[in-house]
Amino acid sequence: MPKIDVNMVVAAIFAVFMLYYLGRALAAPARVMLHVFAVGMAGMALLFVFNLVAGIFSFRIGINALTALIVGYMGLPGLVMLVAIQTLLG
């Protein structure tokens, strides 16, 4: 059985503190990425429904990461902006 000395106890306490602070440091970016992912998914769903309805009139907006994030963050004004840009640019 290994002997537990003071150095091992100090190293274990240090490792626990380092894991705690590393976890806290990585939690904030993970929350931000989760928020961006959720917004993108909401925007993609809204674009999908819009394309289903507007497909009757042969009008479509491409669903990609940029358009999904624009519609997800801006909502209906973002969708109207994309429709206006699509109409103006042909």
N, C-alpha and C positions, 0 to 999 in steps of 0.2 A: 504494500500500500504506500503511495507516495506521501511524503511528508509535506504538510502545508506550512510554509513559512510566511514571514511578513511581506516579502517581495511578491509572492503569488496573490496575497489578499489585496495589496495595493494595485497590482496589475488588473485584477478582476474588477475592482471598484472603478478604476480608470476606464476599462473597456465598457462597463455599463454606462458610465457618463457619456462616453464617446458615441455609443450606439443611440442613446437618447437624443443627443444634440444632432447627430447625423439624420435621424428620423425626423426631427423637427425641421431641419433645413430642407429636406426633400419633400415634406408634406405640402408646403405652400405651392411649389411648382406643380405638384401632382393635382392639387385642387384646381389650379388655373387650367391645366390641360383637360381635366374632366369637364370644367365649365365650357371651354372652347368646343370640346367634342359634343356636349349636349346641345349647344347652340347650333352647331353644324348639322346635327341630326334633325333638329326642329326645322331649320331652314330647308334641308333636303326634303323633308316630308311636305312642307308647304309648297315647294317647287313641284313636287310630284303631283300633288292634288291640282295645282294650277295647270300643269301640262295635261292632265286628264281632261279638265274642263275646256282649256283653250285649244286642245287638239281637235275639237269639233270644228273650230274655225281655221284649222291648219296653222296655228301659231304655237311655237314651242320656245322655251328657254332651256338652254343646256344645263344639266345638273352636274356641277363640278364643285370642288372644294371652295373656290372663290365665291361663286354665286350662292352656294348654300350658306356660307358665313355672312355674306352681305344680307341675305334675306333673314337669316337667323338673328343677327344683331339689330337690324333696322326694322324688321317686321314688314308690314304692309307698305310703308313708304319705300323701303328697299326693293320690294317687288315691283312697285310702280316705276321706280327709277330704272330697273332692269328692262321692263317692258318698253319704256320710252327710249332707252339706248338701243334696244333691239329694233324698234320701229324706225328710229332715225338713221341707223347704220345699215339697215336693209337686211 
